[in-house]
Amino acid sequence: MKRKKVLGIENLHVQLGQRMINEDISLEVYEGEIVGIIGPNGCGKTTFFNAISGFVPIDTGSVLINDQEVNNLSPNRRAALGLNRSFQNVGVFKELTLEENLMMAIENSEKLPWNWMLKSTTRSYVNEKIDEALEDVGLRGHKKSLAGVLSGGQLRLLEMQKLKLAGGDLLLIDEPTAGVSPVLRNELAAQIKGLSKDHGRTIVIIEHDLKFLFSLVDRIIVFVDGKKYIEGTPKEVQADKRLQEVYFG
């Protein structure tokens, strides 16, 4: 059976000022895959995500989401085609409650009418979805609390629920373990796996914690100096002597 290509990158070049940040990157990501991107600081990983999602312009090459070229589309238009992402800084509104954060994701994905709160059936439906999402990560007791009171790990878990409820079949997740205690990393990994296996999302993750990433993904891509340097399964990449050179010289 032919696998569906969700993300296609062809000969991507991104230059900011006088510096070439991404150079001649080509890769494909298929439906249901979890792909990890690693590399030294400053090698162009986050710029690559920004180029895919429309936050920085592409100089040459193309980005295809579900076989549609999106080079000239706004971030909003790309989201409408199925792209969703998180950022290094947690994508949660800390001044809103947990309930309100998730409510916004549901409103957007389900395209609810402006007056949906006046309809008891819709209100009950949204409330049930919020309760299920918070229960799933042990945060239901914080439903009415401001998100700002949560720990770094709890914020990431809330963010994963936002991504789940917000829809989209392609997720870009940037440094999910940043600010997360070791205690919650296993739960975070389980949530990311669940997004793929239980909810059918295709996921690309940038992550500096190699142990966390290698146990989670189907494939690893290593960036060096803005270029794709190594690609393979976690086992293949771990066995590649070039990986030691990248990180340890």
Buried (B, 14 or more C-beta within 10 A) or exposed (E): EEEEBBBBBBEBBBBBEEEBBBBBBEBBBBBBBBBBBBBEEEBBBBBBBBBBBBBBEBBEBBBBBBEEEBBEBEBEEBBEBBBBBBBEEBBBBEEBBBBBBBBBBBBBBBEBEEEBEEEEEBEEBBBEBBBEBBEBBEBBEBBEEBBEEBEBBBBBBBBBBBBBBBBBBBBBBBBBBBBBEEEBBEBBBBBBBBBBEEEEBBBBBBBBBBEBBBEBBBBBBBBBBBBBBBBBEBEEBEEBEEBEEBEEE
